[in-house]
Amino acid sequence: MTLTEMVKELALTNKLNYVNVAPAESLQGEPEWIRPADFLPGARSVISLGMKLGVGVQLANQIAYHRGPRHAIYSYLWHGFGLPSLHFIDRTALLVCRLLEDEGYIAVPVMSASTFDARGSIMEFSNIHAAVAAGLGELGYSGLALMPDVGPRVRCGAIITNAELEPDPLYEGPRLCDVEKCKKLGDGAPLCVSACPTKAIGADLERVVIGGRSFEVAKFDRFRCMWGSMGLSTKAMGLKDIPMPEQLGYAEIVSALKERDPNQVMETLVISRGDYCGQCIMKCPVGKPERLSGLL
């Protein structure tokens, strides 16, 4: 069994749904300081790990966000974020890193973070772009990685290593993100745009190059996304009404966090990681579970 096969077998044995490999050079187009070599000089490969969101977890998000009871969000925060990220993806990354280092290599794990990834999380490395570079899917208009079977309904992590693993080809299937078709399903804008309560996904486009392939994605306001994902949006689940200022930065986010409902503060202490929004994920038509159509 090759080292690449050993890595993949270990990841899948730990109940992950996705594990592919990208050459580190395929992410050389990333901004300075978030390229693989910035984390590991001499990086040769990036391993992308992923786990699907459960259908019931998605339902919990929509029940909490649109109808109540709001405490249904616990299922989404823990089973949609904390548990997949901490106990499956991050644990698997640790085990894979130990395997690689037992074989004489160096491996740097990247934490499984939030929906919006390097655009607003603790770890400034794009697990989303790594998944695309590893051939697990394509980059959608929203800037999220879309998998052929579940669309953006997945949590991802990554491992950067100097082991030269066998890379997987870029996704070559049919185009997943059909912007014009998506516009017809909503109010004339792509569903990810119209669903965003804080208008974080803009109308202007920018180009992202991954593995030599170019993607056009919407320009993104990370702080507006953070406002919604941290439960500060005035439209989310009956939370305390905290008006969003026109100009947003870290200072405004930190100040607003001090004003949150005390119950929400306790939720985040218990859950550790989570996202109170996720509407760009839930509304995306790619891979949307048909079994939810009669429930929402």
N, C-alpha and C positions, 0 to 999 in steps of 0.2 A: 504494500500500500504506500502510495506517495505521501509526502508531507501535506500536500494540498488536500488529498482525500482524507487524511487523518483529521485535518482541521474541520472539514465539512461534516464528517461523521460525528465528531464531538459536538458541534453546534446543533445538529439535527437531533442527536440523542438527548439534548437538553431542551427539547420541545420547541425550538425556534422553527419558524416557517421558511425563513430565507437565509441563505449564506452564499455569497459569491465573492469573487476576488477581482480587484482592479489593479492595474499597474499604477504605481505611485505617480508616474509622469503624466497620467491622464488627468490629474488634478493640479497640474502646474499653472493652469490659468486662473486659479483662485487668487484672491487678494493676498498681498504680502502678509506674512505672519500666520496665515491659516492654511498654508500648503503642507503636505505630508512631511517634507524635508525640514520644515520649521519646528516640527515636533520631534523628528528623528532624523538627524543627518545621515545620509546614505539610505534613506527609506527606499524600498523596492516595490512593496505591495501594500494595498489597503484591503482589508477584509471587511465586507459589509454584512451586518447581522440585522435580522428583522423579525418582528412578531406581529401577526394580524390582530386587529381589534375584534373582540367578540361582538356578535350581533346584539346580544342583550345589553352590552356595555354602551353601544351606540344608542339603543333605545333609551337607556337611563339618561344619557346626555340630553336627548330631545325632550323627554318628559320633564326633566328638571328645568331646562332652559325655556320651554314654551308653555307648559301646563301646570307644573307642580305635581306632587310635592317637591319642593326644592331639595329636600334631603336625599332625593334620588341621585343627586350629583355625587354622593359618596361612592356609589358603584363605579361611576366614570373616573373619579379622581384616583381611586385605588386600583381597580381592576383594569382601567384603561391607561393608567400612568405608573403609579407606584409599583405595583406587582410586576407588570411586564418589564419595566425599566430596571428596577433594582434586583429582583429575584430571578429573572430569566436572562435578559440581554446583558446586563452588567456582570452577572455571575458567570455567564457563558464566556464573556470577553476575558474575564480573569482566568478561567480554565484554559482557554485557547492560548493566552499569553504564557501561561506556565508550560504548556506543551511546547510552544515555539522556543522558549528560553531553555527548556530541558534539551532541545535539539541544538542548542548553541547559538541561537539568534537573539535579537532584542525585539520586544514587542511593546508598543505603547497603546493602552486601551483608551478609547474615547467614550465618555459617559453617554448613555442614552438619555437624551434631554427632551425638550418639549417639541410640540408640533412645529413651531417656527424656527427651531434649530439654531444655526449660527446667526440668524437674523436678530436674535434677542435673548439668547440663553447664556448659561454660565460658561460653557465650553465653546470657544470660538473655533470650531471646526465643523464643517458641514457634513453631517451624517446623511443628509438628503442628497447632496451632490455625490457623495461616496457611493450611495445606492445606485444612482444613475450610471456612474462610471463603471460599476461592477455589473451592469447589464440587467439589473432587477426591474427596471422600468424606464420611464422617461420623465422629463421635467415638464410639469404642467404650467398653464398660464399663471396660476397662483404662486408658483415657485416651489410647490410641493412635489415630492416624488410620487408618481402614479404607477402602481403595479397593475399588470393586466387583469388580475383576478379581483383585487379589492380596491383599486384606485389609491387614494391617499390614506386609507384606513389601516395604518401600520405604524409601529414604533421602530426606530432604527438606532443602531449603535455602530461602532467601527473599531478596527484595530489597525494601527500603522506598524509595519515590521520591515526589517531589512532582509527577511527571507524572500527569495525569489520564487513566489508561488505561481502556479499556472493560472493566468488571467481568464476571466470569462468575457465573451464578446459583448459589445453594447447591444441593447435591446433593438431588434430588427423587425418587430411585429408591426401591425397596423397602428396608425396614429391614435393615441388614446384621448388626448385633449383636443376636441373639436370645438374651437371657440365659437364659430358661427352657429353651429348647432346648439351649443349651450346658451347662447344669447336668446334663441327662440324659445327656450324652456322657461325663461324668466321675464324680467322687465326690460329686456334689450341689452342688458349687461351680462357677462358671464356669471353663473350662479355663485361662484366664490366671492365675486365683487359685491353683488347685491346682498349676500348673506352676512357680510362682515359688519358687525354693529358699530365698529369704530372707524370704518372707512380706511383701513390700513392698506388695502390692496388698491393701487391706483390705476388710472386709465393709461398712463404713459408706459412705454415698454423699454426694456433694456435687454442686452444680449449677454447670455451666459454660455461659455464654451467649456464643454466637458468631453474629454477624450477625443478632441478634434471635431466634435459635433456641436453645432450652434443651436441654442434654444432662445426664443423670445419669451420673456416673462414680464409680468407687471412689476413696475417699481413699487417698492414696499416700504412702509413706515414702521420700523421695528417698535417704536415707542407706542404707537397707537395699538399695535398688536399686543404688546405687553399690558396695556391698559385693559383690554378685553380679557386676555387670558388669565390675568390676576384677579378677575372678578370685580374690576372697578367700573365696568361699563354700566351706565344707567339703564340699559335695556336687558340686563342679564338677571333673570331669576328672582326678581324682587329683592335684590341686595340693596344695601344702603345707597342712596342717590348721591354720588360724588361726581359733580359736573367735570367734564374733561376740558382742560385749558386748551387754547388754540396752539400754543407752543409747548411741546412736550420734550422732556429729557429725563435723565436719571433723577435729577433733583425733584422734579414734579411727581415722578412715580413714587419715590421714597416718601415724600410728603403725604401723598394720597393713601399709601398703605397704612399710615398711622390712623387714618380716619375710617378704616373698614369696620364693619359690623363685628363685635367681639366673637360671635359664633363662628364667623368665617375665619378669624384668626386662629381659633382652636382647630378648625378643620385642616388648615394648612400645616399646623404643628404636628398633627397626627399623620396626615397623608405624606408630607414631605415634598413630593413632586406632584404637580397636577396642572390642569388647564381648565378654567371655568367656562371657556368659550368653545373653540373647536368647530365653529359653524362652517368654515371653509371646507373642512373635512367632511362634515355630515351632509352638506348640500351638494357636493360634487357628484355628478351623475355616473362617473366612471366607477364601476364595481359596486354600485350602491345595492345593498341587499333587497331583493324583491319582496322578501317575507315581511319587511317593515312597512310596505306600502299601505296595508290595511290598518295599521296601528297608529299612524301619525297624520 
